Amino acid sequence: MKSSKFVEELRGKSVEQLNQDLVAAKKELFNLRFQNATNQLDNTARIKEVRKNIARIQTVITAKARA
């Protein structure tokens, strides 16, 4: 499954790298929302995918903080 490989990749990264990924994902989400508002977005499912990736990154960051 694609998401499990993504999570395994995230677990191998440091917290600093995860924070950088989180910032990049949030920027991408902003750009996707902007494109959607101006009717330039073709693949609207990408918004949902990016939101879930942001949640996955935050989950891994929280798990590392607790450990």
Secondary structure, DSSP 8 states (H G I E B T S, - for coil): -HHHHHHHHHHTS-HHHHHHHHHHHHHHHHHHHHHHHTT--S-THHHHHHHHHHHHHHHHHHHHHH-
